[in-house]
Amino acid sequence: MSKPLRACLALCLAALSAVSMPLLAAENKSQAEWIYPVIPGFGGVHPRQDLPVRPDPAKDYRIFVQVVSAGKDPAKVNGALVRLARLVNLMGYAKVPPEHVHIVAVLDREAMLNSMTDQAYRQHLQQDHNPNLPLLHALKAAGVQLMICGQALAEHGIPDAAISPDVTITLSALTDFAVYGERGYSFMQL
């Protein structure tokens, strides 16, 4: 086989690989099984029994989550909140009892808008409703303590009445870090 023919064949094989690999990955992803052990419909978990690092059901987990991302489309559920739901579902999947999972999430910066009532969301973001409210309600029902920074509300002129009753207004996200750090909570940012 000539050198130019080998080069052409190599290029063709490389091109075929470049096209087929993403298709195979997409096919595998679409066939993946997703379950929702604690929060139905949000934060799906792909079951994996074969991995060595997983939460221990006998341990207590204290996690302080700072949610700062608001998502790109105010008409859709915030992906950072969906990841928070995945954290809850992962703990459930690992069979960690709810009384051993202590998650506190502060909606900070742009994410604070996700905690608004439908009326306030309409006024501030010109959307018919806040698509995050069902997820916030489900997170609270699953035991996640949801909070919002009172200083950020004041800074942006947002009244307390504009916040969902599923979310607790605190003095400040800055002091929340200190308070929950002192209580032994690990930190995560979404």
N, C-alpha and C positions, 0 to 999 in steps of 0.2 A: 504494500500500500504506500502510495506516495506521501510525502510530507504535507503538501497542501490538502490532500484528501483527509489525512489524519487530523489536521487542524480543523477542517470543516466539520468532521464527525465529532470532535471534542466540543466544538461550539454548539452543535445541535444537541448533544447530550446535556450540556450545561443549561441550555435554554429550556429543554424539556424538564430538567430537574427544577429549575426556577419556577416553572408554571405548575408542575404537579405537586410540589411540596406544600405551598399554601392551600391548594385544593384539598390535599389529604388532611392538613391541620384543621381546616374548616369543617371537613366531613367528620373528623373525630370529635370536634367541639360540639357540633350539632347533635351527635349521637350520645354525648355525655349525659349521664343521669344526674338530675338535680333534685335534692330533697330539701324540705323546710321543716326541721324537727321542732322548732319553737315558734317562729314567726312565719305564718303561711303567706306565700306569695312574694316575699321580699328576702333578699340575701341568701339565695340558694347555696347549698353545699354539695359538692361532688364527693360521694362516699369513697373513702380510701382506707381500707383496713391494714394495708401492707406497709405503712410508714412508721418509723420508730419514734419520732418526736410528736407527741400529742398530749393534750391536757390530762392531768391525773384527776379522776373523779373524787379522790380522797382529799385533795388540796382545796384551799380557799383561793380564789382569784379576785384581786382588787385592781380594777383598771379605770384610770381616769382618761377619758377621750376628749380631746379638743377637736371639734368639728369646725373647720375654717372655710372649706370650699362650699360655695353655693350652687355649683353646677352651672352648666353653660346655658341651659334652656329653662326659664322659669315656669314653662308649661309642663315640665317633666319632673319626676321625683329626683331629688338630689342623690347622685351616685355615692357621695360620702355617707349619707344616711343609710343607703342600701348596704354599704360595707359594714356599717355599725350593726345592721341586722344580721349580716353574715357572721360577725363575731359572736353574736348571741346564738345563732344557729350552730356554729362550729362547737361551741361549748355544749350545747344540747346533744349534738351528734356524738361528741366524745363522752357522753353520759355523765357530765359534771352536773350534780344536782343544782337546781335553781338557787338553793340556799347557800351554795358555795361560789356563786357568781355574783360579784358586786361591781356593776358597771355604772359609772357616773359620766355623763356626756354633757359638755358645755358647748352650746352653739354660739360661736364667736365670729367676729368679723362679718364677712358677707353671708355666712351661714345663718346668722340671726334672723334674716328675712324668712327663712324656711319655717320659723316658729309662729308666724303671723296667722291670725284668724283669716277666714276667707274674705271678710269685708276689708281688712287692712291690706291683705295681699292684692286685692283688686285695686285698691287706692294707690299702693306704692308700685306695683309691677304690672298694672293693667291686664291682669289675667282673671278669668271668670272665678277661679277658685285656687286654693293652695293645694297642689297635688301631694304635698308632703304630710298633710294632716293625718291620713289613715296610717301611714307608717309611724309617725310620732306616737299615735295612740297605741299601736301594736307594740312598739318598743317599751312604752310605759307599762302596758299590761304584762309584758315579759319581765318586768322588774328593773328596767333601765331607768335610772334617775336622770331626767332631762332638765338642764338648766340653761339660763341665758344671762349674759352679763348686763347688769343694771346700768353700768357706766356707758356701755355701748348704746343702750336704748336712749339714754339721756343725750348722748353725743349726737345721735341721729334724729332726735326729736320724736321718738316713737313712744307713745303712751303705753303703760302697763296693760291697759284694756285691749290693746292690739295683739297680745300674745295668747296663744292657745292655752287653755287650762291644763293641758298635759305637761306644760313646761313651767318650771319654777324660776322666778327671777331672783338672782343673787346679787350681793353687793358688787362683786367684780370678778371677772374671769381671772384676773391677776391674783387675787387673794384666794380664789378657789384652788388654784394650783398649789399654793402653800398649804392650805387646810388639808387637802386630800393627800398631798405628798407626806405630810406629817402623820397621816393615818395609814401610811404604808401602801398607797395606791401606785401602781406603775403608770407611766405616761405613754400615751399614743396620740398621734395627730392624724386626722383624716381631712 
